[in-house]
Amino acid sequence: MKTNSSFYRELPKVDLHRHLEGSLRVDTLLDIARLHGITLPLAPGLRALVQMQPEDPFNFSTFLSKFQTLRLFYRSPEVITRITREAIEDASRDGLRYLELRFTPVALSRLEGFPTSEVLDWVCTAAQQASADFSLPTSLIVSVNRHEPVETARQVLQLAADYKNRGVVGVDLAGNEVEFPAAPFLPMFRDARAEGLFTTVHAGEWGNAKNVREAIEDFEVTRVSHGVRVMEEPSIVSLARERQTVFEVCVTSNYQTGVVSALTNHPLNRMLMAGLNVTINTDDPCISDITLSHEYQLVVEDLGLPLPVLADRVLAAMDAAFLPLEEKVKLKAHIKSELNRLIH
């Protein structure tokens, strides 16, 4: 089945897994380079540095190398404010009805040595204003990396709780799950949950299915970031199905990072057939050169997901949002009405 791409742009969408640091516009990067005297190639060459190219090796190291270039651009409060605002504007233009935007304060602060609290303030202020301006409800998730010092993460997560009334709803553990364990971060994630923050953990993307079990049983998350390698262990599939753990799946990202050898090998459909609670998200729109509309079209037209199942997954994402129940119910009702008009 082939459908005009404008149809997918019109669909109401929910993205639970989008990294601010992977959501920059190339044109904005060029502007920042001019303003701050950053010497880089012009647009075609710059794209190769910050976006996956067809000729690139599709593996983690290549994908992560794009972030190394992007980190050169966090030069001022104005830059951080701008990229936050534009990320929400772009999501709104793509038909999102709800967005959870995660960001890594350490990554945004490191180049210029900004205080972490100020980075949190800039992102929260920009996100609240952009959410209002573009009529897109947006929640923020503060992310820390397991390959960075535990004490650094503790300081960031303690600060995150201070911004609950500024749009921060949750915390996320990301980074290199192959070489660095999650266990040292467990106490601070329990503390975050005690402070009223939701939690999610990157697991079963780079590492094996046992990391998914750890996220569910030890970290007690209701949502796992990526988690596609859960299919390697039937007992962990059963655990996730029993708990109705939500999987924040990012199809193109999983292909470009080498998690799957081909798009057609992506386990999305097998996960659904196994009764897992799967949602469809972007991860890093700039690096992957995608939109959520693109991902919806991909799963329908290349992976064969029926449109009614896609609609169900959009609603499942809204159910899984890190929001109070009353807000979720209201947003879900509007989205369901739109989906019924367009699909059913």
Summary of the structure (lengths in Angstrom):
residues: 344
radius of gyration: 18.8
end to end distance: 16.1
largest distance: 54.2
contacts: 1228
relative contact order: 0.14
helix: 57%
strand: 14%
